[in-house]
């Protein structure tokens, strides 16, 4: 009797070939990609709302078409407007120097006035708040351990609005708002859906950690901004590159695009300004905080892999060989050297003056090259020594400064009450309190009829329901990347990994939850992608769509409600102690 089982499931005794790896992974959810036209694979179309939606709303086809075109920018701008109103609302409150603003606000003021950071007297903050015009900028150099770009950015706000809390927070609020706009547009381009792009931006707008960091003059929000900008630039570069392949490939008599191995293998991609833009943005990220270096490496590799994917889709018989011959060198030149030059230029104030810290270290000093260097994972690497007097003194001084800063960072193990291990970040194990006071009834916004004192706090805490749902979204994008081979999920995972995984190499170091703001936008993209799956794939039945819409709608509304509930401890409003205690959901938050 002849077996009727599928060939992939018949035993090898029947002489059949063993199942492919893709068929073996089907039990875990892997699906062989459906047949999509080559043009749509290279340049995927954007998803448009169903005509039935417009009929239900009573819109004519002409009006519906205008709304679709308007929503591409109108939707993101509307979400950005809401985010901006929230971030700039009472931005100068608390009227205090909170957490590490005591370093960066003053360093920024000194940079703008003399080109290098000064050594400020202790307990000068109260004098600055009382009368900043009466506080002179110190000429003695200050030892700072972060590059200057973030402080230059903070200084722009201080130049515009004065040496005050509103002034030194203005630029972070602006960049935090613009980050929402970028995520809306990036999500739209990545997921090919205006709705999901705006949803990703809305989720970022109501994340407590990004919100608090947008209203505080710290550096990590700026690293996040430049990271998102670089990701968006590489995404545009990817689309344009694939469009070049689509334009170069031949068509048959019916206008259907056909793969061509020779074209896919040898096509030169030419001038790629968006990749250079990404190199500049990544350089600015490194020139704000050094963890931008890991993001530079991850994004550069991701971009090269995207080129290999484009050549494979276009029909290349050996895409990685083609990428190695045609794309690797241009990719390197347009990212790494560009980022390096950007980093050096950011120190222009230190190079142009004579009084910066360690600026004259090499003067009248003979020097040898380092005899060892400490690298992550590799430990101490011993090096041969040679004389370096031929190197310009300013370069030797700069190298010494950078080596001292590196030593400071890797050896920073002094305990802090708000430090946390990166394993606990995604579940919000230990947020950081930036500001806390307990005003009496009738004072500093505490209601006069309040029994006892109030609590007034600014807590760097992500919106809990968003982050906890983000844990599932992270698992979803990993599953979709591995078993569905979805490049979009891989790109999101790369953004999270680049901002998150490096901190696991420094678990002995003093690190904080707010460092996670760098990858929060990618968590929001992952959550938007998961919600898109909950809504249902194209072609789903009305019942499936309805169930998905209800489920995803409830989730989004709960996240928004959660943000509103924690609003008082995001903005430093005075609330009764009982209300404050009700918001301390975990004992580690206190």
C-alpha positions in Angstrom: 0.0 0.0 0.0 1.4 3.4 -1.0 1.9 5.9 1.8 -0.1 9.1 1.6 2.0 11.0 4.1 3.8 14.1 2.9 7.3 13.5 1.7 8.8 15.6 4.4 7.2 13.3 7.0 7.9 9.9 5.4 10.6 7.8 6.9 14.0 7.6 5.4 13.5 3.8 4.9 11.3 4.8 1.9 14.3 6.4 0.3 13.1 10.0 0.8 15.3 12.9 1.7 15.4 14.0 5.4 13.4 17.1 6.2 15.1 20.4 5.7 16.0 22.6 8.7 13.1 24.8 7.9 10.7 21.9 8.0 12.2 20.7 11.3 11.6 24.2 12.9 7.9 24.3 11.9 7.1 22.7 15.2 8.4 25.9 16.9 6.4 28.2 14.7 8.8 28.7 11.7 7.0 29.2 8.4 8.5 29.1 5.0 8.2 32.6 3.5 5.2 33.0 1.2 5.7 33.8 -2.4 5.8 37.6 -2.7 6.8 39.5 -5.9 10.4 40.5 -6.1 9.5 44.1 -6.3 7.5 44.0 -3.1 10.3 42.1 -1.4 12.8 44.8 -2.3 10.4 47.8 -1.8 7.5 46.7 0.4 4.3 48.7 0.0 2.8 50.5 3.0 -0.3 49.1 4.6 -3.5 51.2 4.0 -6.7 51.1 6.0 -9.4 48.8 4.7 -12.0 50.5 2.4 -14.7 49.1 4.8 -13.4 51.4 7.5 -14.0 54.5 5.4 -17.4 53.3 4.4 -18.3 52.8 8.1 -17.1 56.3 8.9 -19.0 57.7 5.9 -15.9 59.1 4.1 -15.8 59.4 0.4 -12.9 57.7 -1.5 -11.3 61.1 -2.3 -11.4 62.2 1.4 -10.1 58.8 2.5 -7.2 59.1 0.1 -6.3 62.6 1.4 -6.5 61.4 5.0 -4.1 58.5 4.2 -1.6 60.9 2.6 -2.0 63.4 5.5 -1.6 60.8 8.2 1.9 59.9 7.1 3.1 63.1 8.7 0.0 64.4 10.4 -0.3 61.4 12.7 3.3 61.6 13.9 3.1 65.3 14.4 0.0 65.0 16.4 1.6 62.4 18.7 4.7 64.6 19.0 2.6 67.6 19.9 1.0 65.7 22.8 4.5 64.5 23.9 5.9 68.0 23.7 3.1 69.5 25.8 3.7 66.9 28.5 7.5 67.4 28.5 7.5 71.2 28.6 4.7 71.5 31.1 6.2 73.2 34.2 9.7 72.1 33.0 11.4 74.3 35.6 9.8 72.3 38.4 11.4 71.2 40.8 13.2 74.5 41.0 16.3 72.7 42.2 19.4 71.0 41.0 18.3 67.4 40.9 20.6 64.3 40.9 23.5 64.6 38.5 22.4 68.0 37.1 24.8 69.3 39.7 27.6 68.2 37.3 26.3 68.6 33.8 24.4 71.9 34.1 27.5 73.6 35.5 29.9 71.9 33.1 27.7 73.0 30.2 27.7 76.6 31.5 31.5 76.6 31.7 31.9 75.1 28.3 29.8 77.7 26.6 31.8 80.5 28.3 35.4 79.3 28.1 35.5 76.1 26.1 36.4 73.7 28.9 34.8 72.6 32.2 35.7 74.3 35.4 36.2 73.2 38.9 33.2 74.5 40.8 33.2 75.1 44.5 31.3 72.8 46.8 27.7 73.8 47.7 27.5 76.4 44.9 24.1 75.1 43.7 22.1 77.2 46.1 23.9 80.4 45.0 23.2 79.5 41.3 19.5 79.0 42.0 19.3 82.3 44.0 21.3 84.5 41.6 23.1 82.8 38.7 24.4 86.1 37.3 26.4 86.7 40.5 28.2 83.3 40.2 31.5 83.5 38.3 32.6 80.7 36.0 35.7 79.1 37.6 38.9 79.2 35.5 40.5 76.2 37.2 39.9 73.2 35.0 37.6 70.4 36.3 38.2 66.7 35.9 35.3 65.3 33.9 34.8 61.7 32.8 32.4 62.1 29.9 33.0 63.6 26.4 31.6 67.1 25.8 28.8 66.8 23.2 26.0 66.3 25.7 27.1 69.3 27.8 27.4 71.4 24.6 23.8 70.6 23.9 22.7 71.4 27.5 24.6 74.7 27.1 22.5 75.7 24.1 19.4 75.8 26.3 21.3 77.7 29.0 22.4 80.3 26.4 18.8 80.7 25.3 17.0 80.7 28.6 19.6 81.4 31.3 21.5 79.5 33.9 18.3 78.1 35.5 16.5 74.7 35.8 14.3 75.5 32.7 17.4 76.6 30.8 19.5 73.5 31.4 16.5 71.2 30.9 15.2 72.8 27.7 17.4 70.9 25.2 16.8 67.5 26.8 13.0 68.2 26.7 13.3 69.2 23.0 15.3 66.1 22.1 13.0 63.8 24.1 10.1 65.3 22.1 11.8 64.9 18.8 12.7 61.3 19.6 8.9 60.6 19.7 8.6 62.1 16.2 11.5 60.0 14.9 10.1 56.8 16.4 6.7 57.5 14.8 8.4 57.8 11.4 10.9 55.0 12.0 8.1 52.7 13.1 6.0 53.6 10.0 8.9 52.9 7.7 10.0 49.7 9.6 6.6 48.2 10.0 5.1 49.7 6.8 2.1 51.0 8.8 1.3 54.6 9.8 -0.9 53.3 12.6 1.8 51.1 14.1 4.4 53.8 13.7 2.3 56.3 15.6 1.5 53.7 18.2 5.2 53.1 18.8 5.7 56.9 19.2 2.7 57.1 21.6 4.2 54.3 23.7 7.5 56.2 23.9 5.6 59.4 24.8 3.9 57.7 27.8 7.0 55.9 29.0 7.9 57.2 32.4 11.7 56.8 32.1 11.9 58.6 28.8 9.6 61.2 30.1 11.6 61.9 33.3 14.9 61.8 31.4 13.5 64.3 28.9 12.9 66.7 31.9 16.3 66.3 33.5 19.7 67.6 32.3 21.5 64.3 32.1 23.4 62.8 29.2 21.7 59.4 28.6 18.7 60.9 26.9 21.0 62.5 24.3 22.7 59.1 23.7 19.3 57.7 23.0 18.4 60.6 20.6 21.5 60.1 18.5 21.1 56.4 18.5 17.5 56.6 17.2 18.6 59.2 14.6 21.4 56.8 13.4 19.0 53.9 13.3 16.5 56.0 11.2 19.2 57.1 8.8 20.4 53.5 8.3 16.7 52.5 7.7 16.4 55.1 5.0 19.7 54.0 3.5 18.4 50.4 3.4 15.2 51.4 1.6 17.1 53.5 -1.0 19.6 50.7 -1.5 17.0 48.2 -2.2 15.2 50.6 -4.5 18.4 50.9 -6.5 18.4 47.1 -7.0 14.8 47.2 -8.0 15.6 49.9 -10.6 18.6 48.0 -11.9 17.0 44.5 -12.3 15.3 43.5 -15.6 11.6 43.1 -16.2 9.8 40.6 -18.3 7.2 41.4 -21.0 4.5 41.8 -18.3 6.5 44.2 -16.2 7.4 41.7 -13.5 10.8 42.2 -11.9 13.2 39.3 -12.4 16.3 38.5 -10.3 19.6 38.8 -12.1 22.7 37.2 -10.6 25.2 39.3 -12.4 23.6 42.6 -11.5 23.0 41.5 -7.9 26.6 40.3 -7.6 28.4 43.3 -9.2 26.2 46.4 -8.8 28.0 49.3 -7.1 25.7 51.2 -4.8 27.5 54.5 -5.1 27.0 57.6 -2.9 25.1 56.8 0.3 24.7 60.1 2.3 22.3 58.6 4.8 24.9 56.1 5.9 27.3 59.0 6.4 24.6 60.7 8.4 24.4 57.7 10.6 28.1 57.8 11.1 27.9 61.4 12.3 25.0 60.5 14.7 26.9 57.5 16.1 30.0 59.7 16.5 27.8 62.2 18.5 26.5 59.4 20.6 30.1 58.3 21.4 31.0 61.9 22.1 28.2 62.1 24.7 28.9 58.9 26.5 31.3 56.1 25.6 28.6 53.4 25.5 27.8 54.8 22.1 30.8 52.8 20.9 29.0 49.5 21.2 26.0 50.9 19.3 28.4 52.0 16.5 29.7 48.5 16.2 26.3 46.8 16.3 24.7 49.2 13.8 27.6 49.0 11.4 27.4 45.2 11.3 23.6 45.4 10.9 23.9 47.7 7.9 26.4 45.3 6.2 24.1 42.4 6.8 21.2 44.4 5.3 23.4 44.9 2.1 23.9 41.1 2.0 20.2 40.6 2.3 19.5 43.0 -0.5 22.0 41.3 -2.9 20.6 37.9 -2.0 17.0 39.0 -2.7 18.1 40.5 -6.0 19.6 37.1 -7.0 23.2 37.1 -6.0 24.7 33.6 -6.0 27.2 34.6 -3.3 25.9 37.6 -1.5 28.4 37.7 1.3 31.3 37.5 -1.2 29.7 40.4 -3.1 29.3 42.4 0.1 32.9 41.8 1.1 34.1 43.0 -2.3 31.7 45.9 -2.9 30.2 47.1 0.4 32.4 46.4 3.4 35.0 49.1 2.8 32.5 51.8 1.9 30.4 50.9 4.9 33.5 51.1 7.2 34.6 54.4 5.7 31.2 56.0 6.0 30.7 55.0 9.7 33.8 54.4 11.7 36.2 57.1 10.4 33.2 59.5 10.2 32.3 58.8 13.8 36.0 59.1 14.9 36.3 62.5 13.3 33.0 63.6 14.8 34.3 62.5 18.2 37.6 64.5 17.9 35.8 67.6 16.6 33.6 67.5 19.7 36.7 68.2 21.8 37.5 71.4 19.9 37.0 73.5 23.0 39.6 71.5 24.8 42.1 71.6 21.9 41.5 75.3 21.2 42.3 76.4 24.8 45.3 76.0 27.0 43.6 75.6 30.4 41.6 72.3 30.0 42.2 69.5 32.4 45.4 67.6 31.4 45.8 70.0 28.5 49.5 70.6 29.2 50.2 67.1 30.6 52.8 66.3 27.9 54.6 69.6 28.1 58.3 69.0 29.0 57.6 65.4 29.6 59.3 62.5 27.8 57.0 59.6 27.2 56.7 56.0 26.3 53.8 54.2 24.8 51.6 52.2 27.2 53.0 48.8 28.2 49.5 47.3 28.5 45.9 47.9 27.9 42.8 46.5 29.5 40.0 45.4 27.2 36.5 44.0 28.0 36.4 40.2 28.1 40.1 40.0 27.1 41.5 41.5 30.3 45.0 42.9 30.4 46.9 42.8 27.0 50.6 43.5 27.3 52.1 45.7 24.5 55.7 46.5 23.4 56.9 50.0 24.4 58.5 52.6 22.2 59.2 56.3 22.5 56.4 58.7 21.7 58.2 62.1 21.8 57.6 62.4 18.1 53.9 62.5 18.7 52.5 66.1 19.1 52.3 67.0 22.8 48.6 67.9 22.5 47.8 64.4 21.1 49.8 62.8 23.9 48.0 64.9 26.5 44.7 64.0 25.0 45.5 60.2 24.9 46.5 60.4 28.6 43.3 62.1 29.5 41.3 59.5 27.6 43.2 56.6 29.3 42.6 58.1 32.7 38.9 58.4 32.0 38.8 54.8 30.8 40.5 53.7 34.0 37.9 55.7 36.0 35.0 54.1 34.3 36.1 50.4 34.5 37.1 50.8 38.1 34.1 52.7 39.4 32.8 50.2 42.0 31.9 52.6 44.8 28.5 51.6 46.1 25.4 53.8 45.6 22.0 53.3 47.2 20.3 53.4 43.8 22.6 51.3 41.8 21.1 48.2 40.1 22.2 45.2 38.2 21.2 45.1 34.5 19.4 41.7 35.1 16.7 43.7 37.0 16.2 46.5 34.5 13.5 45.1 32.3 11.3 44.4 35.4 12.2 47.8 36.9 13.9 46.3 39.9 15.5 49.5 41.3 14.6 52.9 39.9 16.5 56.0 40.8 15.1 58.8 42.9 16.3 62.1 41.4 14.5 64.4 43.9 12.6 63.9 47.1 11.2 66.2 49.8 8.4 65.9 52.3 6.6 69.3 52.5 4.2 70.1 55.3 0.5 70.7 54.7 -0.1 74.0 52.9 3.6 74.2 51.7 5.0 73.6 48.2 1.7 72.4 46.8 0.8 70.1 49.6 -3.0 70.5 50.3 -3.7 72.4 53.5 -6.2 69.7 54.6 -3.6 66.9 54.3 -3.1 65.0 57.6 0.6 64.9 58.1 3.2 65.6 55.5 3.2 65.1 51.7 5.7 63.4 49.5 7.2 65.2 46.5 9.5 63.0 44.3 10.9 62.7 40.8 11.5 59.0 40.2 13.3 57.7 37.1 10.9 54.8 36.7 9.6 53.3 33.4 5.8 53.0 33.1 5.5 49.6 34.7 2.8 48.0 32.5 4.7 49.2 29.4 8.0 47.6 30.5 6.4 44.4 31.7 4.5 44.0 28.5 7.8 44.9 26.8 9.4 41.8 28.3 6.9 39.7 26.3 7.4 41.9 23.3 11.2 41.2 23.4 10.5 37.5 23.5 8.1 37.9 20.5 10.7 39.8 18.3 13.4 37.2 19.1 11.0 34.4 18.2 9.9 36.2 15.0 13.5 36.9 14.0 14.7 33.4 14.6 11.8 31.3 13.4 10.1 33.7 10.9 13.4 35.2 9.7 11.8 38.7 9.9 14.5 41.3 9.4 12.3 43.9 11.1 12.3 41.9 14.4 16.1 41.5 14.0 16.6 45.2 13.6 14.6 45.9 16.7 16.5 43.2 18.6 19.8 44.7 17.5 18.8 48.1 18.9 17.9 46.6 22.2 21.0 44.4 22.4 23.3 47.3 21.5 22.1 49.5 24.3 21.5 46.7 26.9 23.9 43.8 26.6 27.2 45.7 27.0 26.3 46.5 30.6 26.4 42.8 31.5 30.2 43.0 31.0 30.4 45.6 33.8 28.1 44.1 36.5 30.7 44.9 39.1 30.6 48.6 38.2 28.3 51.2 39.7 25.5 51.4 37.1 21.9 52.6 37.2 18.5 51.8 35.7 18.3 55.1 33.8 21.1 53.9 31.5 18.3 51.8 29.9 16.7 54.9 28.4 19.0 54.3 25.4 17.1 51.2 24.3 13.6 52.2 25.4 12.6 53.3 21.9 13.3 49.9 20.6 11.2 48.3 23.3 8.4 50.5 22.2 8.9 49.4 18.6 8.9 45.7 19.7 5.6 46.3 21.6 4.1 48.0 18.6 5.1 45.1 16.4 3.6 42.6 18.9 0.4 44.6 19.1 0.3 44.5 15.3 0.4 40.7 15.5 -2.4 40.8 18.1 -4.5 42.8 15.7 -4.2 40.1 13.2 -2.3 39.6 9.9 -3.7 40.9 6.6 -6.7 38.8 5.4 -7.9 38.0 8.9 -11.6 37.5 9.4 -13.7 40.3 11.0 -14.1 38.2 14.1 -10.4 37.8 14.4 -9.8 41.5 13.8 -12.4 42.5 16.4 -10.9 40.2 19.1 -7.5 41.5 18.3 -8.6 45.1 18.4 -10.2 44.7 21.8 -7.2 42.9 23.2 -4.7 45.4 21.9 -6.9 48.4 22.7 -7.2 47.3 26.3 -3.4 46.9 26.6 -2.7 50.3 25.2 -5.3 52.0 27.4 -3.9 50.3 30.5 -0.4 51.5 29.7 -1.8 55.1 29.2 -3.7 54.8 32.5 -0.6 53.5 34.2 1.4 56.6 33.0 -1.3 58.9 34.2 -1.4 57.2 37.6 2.4 57.6 38.1 2.3 61.2 36.7 2.8 62.8 40.2 6.0 61.0 40.9 7.3 61.6 37.4 6.8 65.4 37.7 7.6 66.0 41.4 4.1 67.0 42.5 3.2 67.0 46.2 0.8 64.2 47.1 -0.3 62.7 50.4 2.0 60.1 51.8 -0.7 57.5 51.5 -1.0 58.2 47.8 2.8 58.0 47.4 3.0 54.7 49.2 0.2 53.3 47.0 2.5 54.0 44.0 5.5 52.1 45.5 4.4 48.8 44.0 7.7 47.1 44.8 9.6 47.4 48.0 12.8 48.1 46.0 11.3 51.3 44.7 11.5 53.1 48.1 
